[in-house]
Amino acid sequence: MLLLLLPLAAGAFSLTLPSTAPDAPHHLKFVADFEGGTGYLSPNGIYPVLNLFGDWHAMGRQYGHLLQHQLRKFHDEISADVAKRGISRKEQIETATAISLVYGPQIHQLMDGMAETAGLDPQEVLVLNAGMMLLTGAILGDAPPAACSGIAVWGDYTRDNILVFGRNWDINREAMSRYMKYLGVVVFHPRNGLAFANIHPVGNLYLETGINEAGLFLELNNGEQSDTGYDPEAEDAASLLLRVLASSTTIDEAFALLEKTRPDLSYIIQLAGPAGAVSVERATFGCRMRKGEFPGLLAAYNSFVPPYPAEWEARVMPPPPVSQDPRLANLRNLANSPEYKGRFTVDTMMKLMDIPVDDGGAVHGGTVYQVIAVPGTRTVWLRGLGYSDWEKVLLASLFANPSAAPPSDFTPEQVIPGM
């Protein structure tokens, strides 16, 4: 299988910056300001980057206003797409509402604020938030996706002993690449908690990939291949992850919160800091921390990795054979090869993340977008496959020096232009 990356999606935003625009943090392009929140574009004008402040309702208002054009277009496009695939508008609203019932209060408050300023009514906000999940259901039905993989390297695996994490977000590229124009980075500064960034299609308020100001990075992989249990009354894991990043400065603190919180579904959550990474296999019947088999290397995909605790043995479905899903073995083999071991940098990780699964890598037809993170510098790179090349976002300055006053000729009514 060949991986084809289309040319950089230049001009995705229609943007003309005023000559008086201030210097934005880390060379982002300043676009607009509203009620204390600020909107930027990534260095090449590809992805929106928001910096939001206050309580969750206030941040929802900022989010909704700054991205009102994109949120309206995204809602209308994905809702129509899902309807064409057999899920009626009524079913979309019912499913989106049911999904929201197991969210924590933070996401509900974000939704309330967004509905006040985005030009979307509350039901439209619900459908937009659930849009990628609704599309997944339309494509896959009840089958769990063989979705997502991650690899972290540090220590002797790297050229300079700096931890680098590569993450593949996988469901179905053919159906979802058209929505990568809505991929973005949203930084939240909650009144009570740590600042953190959510890297996800905008308007999807739950968190599956993120990093906080303490340098704690996490990413979530579906784990239903190992455990099909479900607790409909437990909080959604991707909602819980907002609180994990807002309250945890270390891997141990994050794990403690994950371990003590009742799970809804089975997930495999990777946690990484500047000096190491672990995989948290969070089953519906237990939670454990798994370290990589090789010091300085952690790889993960969609199955729990044996050996298991004795009490798990009869409750965990075995991983698929390597012939069926070689991603974990491929990532380990690549990292331990002479070409990569001891040579890893961000550029090397980018090279590894280009390799299709049929050629010994982990990228396949389901890979939709990718993220690389360096927790030590609070830096991320993101790209939607088939939409853009890598875009670098230096989050440290947003976390530490969060405000850039808008120029005097900007008004609060300005928003990031539509796409």
N, C-alpha and C positions, 0 to 999 in steps of 0.2 A: 504494500500500500504506500503510495506516495503522498506526502504532505505538501500541499500547494498553498503558499501564502500569497494573497493578492497584494498589490502595491499599496503603499500607505494611503489611507483614505483622506487625502488632503482636501481641505475645504468642507469638511463635514459640518462645521459651524460657519454660518455667515457672520463674520466678526470684523468690525472695524474699531480699533481702539483709539480713543481720543489721545491727542498728543500730550495732554496733561495727566494721563493715567500714572499712578504712583508705581514705584518699583514693587512688584509683587514678591512674596517670599519665594525663594529658590527658583526664580525665573518663570514662575507660572504667569499666565496672562490674566491680569485683573479684568473683570467684566462688570460686576455689579455688587451693590451693597443693599441690604434690607434688614432693618430692625436688629442690627448688630451682627448679622451673618454676612459672609462674603462669598461671592462666586468667582471662580477662576476657570481657565482652561489649562489643560496639560501643555507642556512646552511646544508641541507642534499643533496645538489647537484641536486635538482629537477628542479628548474626554473631559467632561466637566469635573471640577474639583470644588467641593464646598467646604467652608469652615464655619461651623454653627456653634452658638453659645446660649447658655441659660438652662431653664427647665425644659423638659421634653416637649411640652406643648409649644413653647416659644421656638425651639429648634424645628419643630414641625412646620410652624408658620414660615420661618426663614427658608426652609427646604422647599416648601410648596411654591412660594413666590419666585424664588431665584430660578427654579426650573419649570415654571408653569407651562411653557410652550412644549418642552420635551415630554413632560408628564402627560399632557393631553394627547399628544401624538402617539406616545407609547401605549397608553390605555386603549385608544381607538384602534390602533393597528393590531395589538395582540388579542384584544377581545374579538375582533372580527375574524382573525386567524383561527382562534379556538372554536368560534361558532361554526366556521366552515368545516372544521374537523369533527363536528357532531355534538359539541357541548353548547347547549342553548344559553342565552343570556340569563334566564332564570336559574339554570343549573350553575352557571358561573357565580352568580351572587350567592346562592346557597352554599356552594363549596367554599368560596372565599370567606363567607361569614363563619362557617364551621371552623376553618383554619384559624381565624382570628380569635376564636373563643379560648384557645389554649396559649395565647400570647401573654407575656407579662405586661404590667401597666405601662412600661416605657413605650412600647410600640403603639399601644392604644392612644397614648397622649400624642405621639408623633402623628398618627393618622388624624386625630381631631384637629391639630394645628394645620396640617396640610390641607384638609378639606376647607379651611377658612380662606386660604390664599392661592391655591393652585388652580382654581376654576373647575375643580372636580367635586361632585357631591360625595357624601360619605360612602355610598355604595360603589361609586367609581373608584374611590381610593382603595376600598377593599379588593376590588377586582384587579386593579393595577398591582397591588402588593402581591397578590396570588398569581399574577399572570404567567410567570415562568413555570410555576407548579401546575397550573391548569393546562398549559401547553405540554408539559411532561406527561400529565395524565392522558391527554388526547393522543399522544404519540405511543405511549407504552402501555396504557391500560393499567392493570393491577400489577404488572411485572416490575420488580425493583430494578432500578438502573444499575448497570455495572459502571458506576460513575465515580470519577475522581481518583487521583493518585498524588502522592507527594514524596519529595526526597529532600532531606537535610544533610549537609556535609559540614564538618568543622574539623579542627585539630589537624591531624596528619593527612587528611584528605584534601586539604586546601593549600594554596600557595602561600597565604599570609595569615592562616589561623583565624580567619573571619568566617563565621557561620553564614552560609547561604542556603536559602530554602526555595525549592521550585515546586509549584503547585499547578496541577491540571484540573480544571472544572469541566466535567464530562457529563453530557447527556445525549444530545443529538445536534451535531454541527449543521447539518443540512437544513433543519427546521429553525435553528436558533441563531445562526450567524447574522441574519438580517437585523437582529435586535442588538447586536454588539455596538451599534451607534449610540446605544443608551447605557453602555457600561460607564461606570464612574467611580470616583473616590469621594466619600462623604466623611468629614472629620467632625466628630461630636465633642463638645466640651460641656459635659453635664455639670450642673451646679454642685452636685455631691458625687465626685468620682474622678477617675482619670480620663484624660482625653484619649480618644481612640478613633481609628479610621475603619470604615466599612467599605470593602471593595466588591461591588456587586452592581448589576443593572439598577439604575436609579428608580425610585418608587417602590422597589422591593426592599422593605424596611428590616426584614430579618437578616441575620448575619451568618455568613458561611466562610468568609475570608476576612481577616482583620488583624490590626496591629495597634498597640497602645503606646503611650508616651514612655512607659517603662521599658519598651523594647520587647514586649511579649507578643509574639505572632501566633495565630492559630488558623487552622483550616479544617473543614468538616467533610468527611466522606460517608456516603451511605453504607450501612453495615447490615442490611437486611438479608444479604446472602448467608450470613452466619447466624442470625437470630431474627425470626419473623414476628416476634411478640409485639404487642401494641397496648399501651395504656392510654385510652382516650381522654382521661382526666388529668394527665400529667402535663406540665408546661412544655411547649415545643422547644426542642433543643436549640434551634437557631435563634429563638428569642432569648433563651438563657445565656447564649454566648455574648449578647450585649452586656449583660451584667458581669460576666466573667472578665471581659476586657476593661470594664469601668471600675472594677474593684480589685484586680489581681496585679501585683507587681512581679511575681515569680511564677515559675511552672508549678511549684508545690502549692501555692495559694490557689491557682486556677484548678488544679486537680482536686483539691479539697472541696471546692464548690461544686465541681462536676460529680464528685463521688457522693456527696451528701444529698444531692437534689434528685428527686424521683424522675426516672427517664420515661419518655413517651415512646420512642422507637430506638432501634439499635443504630449507633453511629460510631465512627472511628475518627477521633479528634486529635489532630497533631498539635502539640504545643512546642514552641521554640523560643528560646531567649538568646542573648548574645553568645552564650558559651555552651549550648547543648540543646537537644530536642528529644522528646518522647512521644509515643503514641498512646492515647487513652482509648482503650476498647470499652465502650460504654454500652453494655448489653442491657436489656430490660430486666435482667435478673442479677446484675452485678456490674462492677466497674474495676478495671485494673489499669495500671501504668505499665507499658511495655517499652523497654529500651531496645535499641538496634542490636543486631547480632554482632556488629563490628564497631569498636570504639571510634566515634567520629562519623558514623553513618547511620541514618534512619531512613527507611523506605516504608511506604504504606500504600494500601489500595483499598479494596472493598470487602475484604474478609479478615476476620480475626486470625492472627498468626500463631500457630502452635509452637511450643506446647502450651496447653491450657491449664488453669487451676483444676485440681481434681473434681471440684464440685461443678465445674463447667462442662466436663467431658461429655455427659449424656445430653446436654442442652444446646451444644454448638454444632451447627452443620459444618462439615469439613470444607476446607477451601477447594475451589475447582482445580483440576489438574493443570499443570503448567502449560500443557498443550492447548488448553481451552482459554486460560487467562495468564499469559506470561509476564504481565507488567511488573509485578513485584520482583520476580527473578531477573527480568531485564534491567531494572534500575540498579539492583545490587551488582549484577555482572558489569554493567557499564562503570559504576563508581569504583569498582575494584580493578578495572582494566588499566594497563600501563598508560593509556591515553588520558585517563581522567584522574586516577588516584594520585594525590599530592599536587595536582595541578588546578584544582577547582578555583575559579573566580566567578564573578557574575557572568562574564562573557562565556566562560566554559559551560556554566549552567544553561545559558541560552542555547548553546550548541547542542547540549544533551536533550533539551526540550524541543528540539526540531526533529528528533529521530522517531519515525513511525514504529509502531509495535511490531510490524512485520520485518523491520530491519534491526530489531533488538532494543527498541525504545519503549515508550509508554503512550505516545500520541496515537489516537485512532479516530475513526469517523465520528465518535461521540464527543471529542474534545472541542469545547466551545471557546473557552478563554483560559489564559494562563497568567500566573502571578509569580514573580520572584521577589523575595524579601531578604533584606539584610537587617536583622533586628538590632545589631550593634550601632548602626547609623540611622535607624528608623527610615529606611529608604525602600521603596517598592518600585517595581517595573510591572506593567500590565499590557496585555495585548489581546484583542479579540481575533481569533483565527479567521482568516478570510476577510478581515476588515482593516487591521492596522499592523504596523510594526510595533516594537516595544516602545512604550512611553514611560519615562522615568519621573517619579514624584518623590521629592525629598520632603518627607513629612516632619522632620525634626524641627524645622523653622515654624511650621504651622502649629506644632505642639507647644513650642517654647516661646515663640514670638508671634502670637496669633493674629494680631490686628494690623491691617494696612488701611489707613483712612482713605476713603474714596476721594477723588479730586473734587474741587469745589463745584464743578459744573455737572456732577452726577446728581441724580435725584433718586429717592427711594423707589421710584416706579420703574427703574430700569431693571431688566432681567436678562439672563443669558439668552442670546438669540435662538430662535428655533432652528431645527436642522432640516 
